[in-house]
Amino acid sequence: MGSSLCPPATDSPLSLAAPAPAPPELPPVPAGPATMPDTPVEESLFQLIRCYHLYAAREGDTETLSLEELKALLTDNVPRFMQSLGRKEPYFLAELFRTADKDKDNQICFDEFLYVLGRLLRDYHLRYHRQLCAHYCAQHSLY
């Protein structure tokens, strides 16, 4: 088989059935005149990474998401995405998981999770445009 999209799983004690420890906090950036605070976008990116690792650490491999971990992550963190268009239906999550799982190992590594984030961004981008359109139409009495 060709090279895998995901890094290989390790045989670390973390991958045993014991409860996974909380993900480590990112180390603080040393203060100094050359350092700048994170921008809101950078902080959002770190929050996405933290969220991924928080849910990945719930069971099994601490570097990948199972279907149940992905379901919990999406249900807890993007409820409007999940409530629209019947996305709470089991078939939607199973299909999203299957499509994102490029190497078909029944786990979603971080690189595969980027596909899920792309779906989220596309959905929220459409919502943004709908809100702009509704605002414009309301301002110009087009309804």
Disulfide bonds with the S-S distance in Angstrom:
Cys6-Cys109 1.97
